[in-house]
């Protein structure tokens, strides 16, 4: 458990504090350690105080990617939060448990509902991980292994030990996991279109409207220096009237990869409010589809403690299942 060695007295101006790194944080990057320590402080500010040398580890300068160890002493400079951030931080996230697919001493696999962010930030006060920590105050360590978009439902991994977190994240980085989604796209997807290998580039929307500054992703040319190689495998599961249900496996985990890749082929995901058919989405809402039809269906990985293969599946949630059944042909087999 971390110990605060020195801090400002109550009612005084913010002051330097020193924090001893506990066993639960051993091996963590300095930037991630500080982001947890300085809840509500913008990432840009955290990186600024690291670069300036105001943050010290055992009295020495350190980089953002420095790994802290148990017993290290981290000097944290005074940081003043905007009033509205301070007020929000004073209100803890509501405690909430989520449907469990698997749990042991090392990890927790959840079936995340749509509409819930995985963590707070970017205008969201709290997410799955903050609610889970409130529901389990006795848990010494709970960290997200990976992420899902807010409107995407399905399998989400949470590590219960630092060792499990690092081993699982190494598998994700090394593309050793199998991540398959169910996506309902507009139109008839050609069965012979099985691989999308197209670089992606993140950018911010320009302009002066409400969407200005929002993050978006687009397909770019293969020789574009800003493009990140992105590979998506697509298999037709079944036709559903004017739509196609796809099994989509990603070999790279880029932001919005599935959404952008499928839309780039002329078959956007039904209900996608960023890359989809906006007029159609309005009609789909009247038909009962209130969100994007994208579900993290299957996840395969090696257990971080035993190295045994693990295969998890989260069934389609009722709203997506109901919509799919209404558009299924009478002779089609059930999902």
Secondary structure, DSSP 8 states (H G I E B T S, - for coil): --EEEE---TTS----EEEE--GGGTT-BHHHHHHHHTTT--HHHHHHHHHTT-SEETTEE--TT-B--TT-EEEE------HHHHHHHTS--------EEEE-SSEEEEEE-TT--SS-BTTBS--HHHHHHHHTTT-S--EESS---TT-EEEEEEESSHHHHHHHHHHHHTT-SEEEEEEEEES---TT--EEE--EEEEE--SSSTTTT-EEEEE--TT-TT-B--EEEEEEEEEETTEEEEEEEESS--TTHHHHHHHHTT--BTT-TTTS-HHHHHHHHHTT--S--EEEEEEEEE-TTT--EEEEE----HHHHHHHHHHS-TTS---
